[in-house]
Amino acid sequence: MAALRRALAFLGSEFGRLLDQSRRMGGIGESHTITARTQVKAIDLAKREVTLVGPQGNVLVVHAGDAVRNLDKVKVGDTVVATYYASV
């Protein structure tokens, strides 16, 4: 749940409202795919962690799973499109 809260705060959209709704419901209420254009602030290739700066300046560290190819070619300052799958 903490990771979801960070993702929602990172994107700064209506998903904060959905998180509150989820708390009241006691479970998953809705699922959404969230896509945002972000800027790479830092990369830890050994841990496959990427620090992203979102559209409102919020910072989020994400784990780049095996589906992320060519991570070694991503550089600090690059613009990347990040997609999250959020369920609240």
PyRosetta script that sets phi, psi and omega in degrees:
from pyrosetta import init, pose_from_sequence

init()
pose = pose_from_sequence("MAALRRALAFLGSEFGRLLDQSRRMGGIGESHTITARTQVKAIDLAKREVTLVGPQGNVLVVHAGDAVRNLDKVKVGDTVVATYYASV")
pose.set_psi(1, -34.6)
pose.set_omega(1, 179.9)
pose.set_phi(2, -63.8)
pose.set_psi(2, -40.8)
pose.set_omega(2, 178.8)
pose.set_phi(3, -63.6)
pose.set_psi(3, -39.2)
pose.set_omega(3, 178.7)
pose.set_phi(4, -65.4)
pose.set_psi(4, -42.5)
pose.set_omega(4, 178.4)
pose.set_phi(5, -60.8)
pose.set_psi(5, -41.6)
pose.set_omega(5, 178.9)
pose.set_phi(6, -63.7)
pose.set_psi(6, -42.1)
pose.set_omega(6, 179.8)
pose.set_phi(7, -63.3)
pose.set_psi(7, -41.3)
pose.set_omega(7, -179.5)
pose.set_phi(8, -67.7)
pose.set_psi(8, -43.5)
pose.set_omega(8, 178.5)
pose.set_phi(9, -64.8)
pose.set_psi(9, -37.5)
pose.set_omega(9, -179.9)
pose.set_phi(10, -58.6)
pose.set_psi(10, -43.5)
pose.set_omega(10, -176.5)
pose.set_phi(11, -85.0)
pose.set_psi(11, -20.7)
pose.set_omega(11, 173.7)
pose.set_phi(12, 58.8)
pose.set_psi(12, 38.7)
pose.set_omega(12, -177.9)
pose.set_phi(13, -112.4)
pose.set_psi(13, -161.1)
pose.set_omega(13, -179.0)
pose.set_phi(14, -69.7)
pose.set_psi(14, -2.6)
pose.set_omega(14, -176.0)
pose.set_phi(15, -69.9)
pose.set_psi(15, -19.2)
pose.set_omega(15, 172.0)
pose.set_phi(16, -61.3)
pose.set_psi(16, -39.3)
pose.set_omega(16, 176.9)
pose.set_phi(17, -62.9)
pose.set_psi(17, -40.5)
pose.set_omega(17, 179.7)
pose.set_phi(18, -66.8)
pose.set_psi(18, -34.9)
pose.set_omega(18, 177.7)
pose.set_phi(19, -64.3)
pose.set_psi(19, -43.2)
pose.set_omega(19, 176.4)
pose.set_phi(20, -61.0)
pose.set_psi(20, -40.3)
pose.set_omega(20, 178.3)
pose.set_phi(21, -61.9)
pose.set_psi(21, -41.6)
pose.set_omega(21, -179.8)
pose.set_phi(22, -61.4)
pose.set_psi(22, -41.7)
pose.set_omega(22, 179.1)
pose.set_phi(23, -60.4)
pose.set_psi(23, -41.7)
pose.set_omega(23, -179.6)
pose.set_phi(24, -68.1)
pose.set_psi(24, -33.5)
pose.set_omega(24, -177.2)
pose.set_phi(25, -82.6)
pose.set_psi(25, -23.6)
pose.set_omega(25, -179.6)
pose.set_phi(26, 80.2)
pose.set_psi(26, 17.5)
pose.set_omega(26, 179.6)
pose.set_phi(27, -177.2)
pose.set_psi(27, -167.5)
pose.set_omega(27, -178.4)
pose.set_phi(28, -70.7)
pose.set_psi(28, 124.3)
pose.set_omega(28, 178.9)
pose.set_phi(29, -107.3)
pose.set_psi(29, -38.5)
pose.set_omega(29, -178.6)
pose.set_phi(30, -147.9)
pose.set_psi(30, 154.7)
pose.set_omega(30, 173.7)
pose.set_phi(31, -125.6)
pose.set_psi(31, 141.7)
pose.set_omega(31, -178.7)
pose.set_phi(32, -142.8)
pose.set_psi(32, 150.6)
pose.set_omega(32, 168.4)
pose.set_phi(33, -98.4)
pose.set_psi(33, 126.2)
pose.set_omega(33, -177.2)
pose.set_phi(34, -114.3)
pose.set_psi(34, 126.9)
pose.set_omega(34, 178.4)
pose.set_phi(35, -123.8)
pose.set_psi(35, 133.1)
pose.set_omega(35, 179.6)
pose.set_phi(36, -141.3)
pose.set_psi(36, 144.7)
pose.set_omega(36, 173.3)
pose.set_phi(37, -84.0)
pose.set_psi(37, 122.6)
pose.set_omega(37, -174.8)
pose.set_phi(38, -128.6)
pose.set_psi(38, 166.9)
pose.set_omega(38, 176.1)
pose.set_phi(39, -116.5)
pose.set_psi(39, 138.1)
pose.set_omega(39, 179.7)
pose.set_phi(40, -76.9)
pose.set_psi(40, 124.3)
pose.set_omega(40, 179.4)
pose.set_phi(41, -100.4)
pose.set_psi(41, -35.6)
pose.set_omega(41, -179.7)
pose.set_phi(42, -156.6)
pose.set_psi(42, 155.9)
pose.set_omega(42, 178.7)
pose.set_phi(43, -138.2)
pose.set_psi(43, 132.6)
pose.set_omega(43, 172.1)
pose.set_phi(44, -117.9)
pose.set_psi(44, 96.5)
pose.set_omega(44, -175.8)
pose.set_phi(45, -64.4)
pose.set_psi(45, -35.9)
pose.set_omega(45, -178.6)
pose.set_phi(46, -62.0)
pose.set_psi(46, -39.3)
pose.set_omega(46, 179.8)
pose.set_phi(47, -94.9)
pose.set_psi(47, -7.8)
pose.set_omega(47, -175.2)
pose.set_phi(48, 58.5)
pose.set_psi(48, 39.2)
pose.set_omega(48, 177.7)
pose.set_phi(49, -106.4)
pose.set_psi(49, 135.6)
pose.set_omega(49, 179.9)
pose.set_phi(50, -124.6)
pose.set_psi(50, 129.5)
pose.set_omega(50, 175.7)
pose.set_phi(51, -95.3)
pose.set_psi(51, 122.7)
pose.set_omega(51, -176.5)
pose.set_phi(52, -114.6)
pose.set_psi(52, 147.1)
pose.set_omega(52, 172.8)
pose.set_phi(53, -110.5)
pose.set_psi(53, 122.6)
pose.set_omega(53, -175.2)
pose.set_phi(54, -83.6)
pose.set_psi(54, -178.4)
pose.set_omega(54, -174.9)
pose.set_phi(55, -64.0)
pose.set_psi(55, -20.7)
pose.set_omega(55, 178.8)
pose.set_phi(56, -108.3)
pose.set_psi(56, 14.6)
pose.set_omega(56, 177.3)
pose.set_phi(57, 86.7)
pose.set_psi(57, 1.7)
pose.set_omega(57, 178.8)
pose.set_phi(58, -75.5)
pose.set_psi(58, 148.8)
pose.set_omega(58, -176.9)
pose.set_phi(59, -110.0)
pose.set_psi(59, 138.0)
pose.set_omega(59, 179.5)
pose.set_phi(60, -142.4)
pose.set_psi(60, 132.9)
pose.set_omega(60, 174.5)
pose.set_phi(61, -97.2)
pose.set_psi(61, 126.1)
pose.set_omega(61, -179.1)
pose.set_phi(62, -123.0)
pose.set_psi(62, 151.5)
pose.set_omega(62, 174.6)
pose.set_phi(63, -91.7)
pose.set_psi(63, 124.6)
pose.set_omega(63, 177.8)
pose.set_phi(64, -87.4)
pose.set_psi(64, 104.9)
pose.set_omega(64, -178.3)
pose.set_phi(65, -67.6)
pose.set_psi(65, -179.8)
pose.set_omega(65, -178.2)
pose.set_phi(66, -62.6)
pose.set_psi(66, -22.7)
pose.set_omega(66, 179.5)
pose.set_phi(67, -69.9)
pose.set_psi(67, -18.8)
pose.set_omega(67, 178.2)
pose.set_phi(68, -80.9)
pose.set_psi(68, 111.6)
pose.set_omega(68, -177.9)
pose.set_phi(69, -98.9)
pose.set_psi(69, 153.6)
pose.set_omega(69, 177.0)
pose.set_phi(70, 61.9)
pose.set_psi(70, 31.9)
pose.set_omega(70, 178.7)
pose.set_phi(71, -57.8)
pose.set_psi(71, -32.9)
pose.set_omega(71, -179.6)
pose.set_phi(72, -66.0)
pose.set_psi(72, -14.1)
pose.set_omega(72, 178.9)
pose.set_phi(73, -93.4)
pose.set_psi(73, -11.0)
pose.set_omega(73, 178.4)
pose.set_phi(74, -77.4)
pose.set_psi(74, 135.3)
pose.set_omega(74, -177.6)
pose.set_phi(75, -121.8)
pose.set_psi(75, 153.3)
pose.set_omega(75, 174.2)
pose.set_phi(76, -56.4)
pose.set_psi(76, 133.2)
pose.set_omega(76, -178.2)
pose.set_phi(77, 97.9)
pose.set_psi(77, -15.8)
pose.set_omega(77, 177.3)
pose.set_phi(78, -64.5)
pose.set_psi(78, 148.6)
pose.set_omega(78, 171.6)
pose.set_phi(79, -95.7)
pose.set_psi(79, 128.4)
pose.set_omega(79, 179.0)
pose.set_phi(80, -130.3)
pose.set_psi(80, 153.7)
pose.set_omega(80, 174.8)
pose.set_phi(81, -99.0)
pose.set_psi(81, 119.2)
pose.set_omega(81, -179.3)
pose.set_phi(82, -104.9)
pose.set_psi(82, 136.0)
pose.set_omega(82, 177.6)
pose.set_phi(83, -119.2)
pose.set_psi(83, 128.7)
pose.set_omega(83, 179.3)
pose.set_phi(84, -116.8)
pose.set_psi(84, 148.5)
pose.set_omega(84, 172.3)
pose.set_phi(85, -112.9)
pose.set_psi(85, 111.4)
pose.set_omega(85, -174.4)
pose.set_phi(86, -115.2)
pose.set_psi(86, 133.4)
pose.set_omega(86, 174.3)
pose.set_phi(87, -125.3)
pose.set_psi(87, 131.2)
pose.set_omega(87, 178.1)
pose.set_phi(88, -129.5)
pose.dump_pdb("model.pdb")
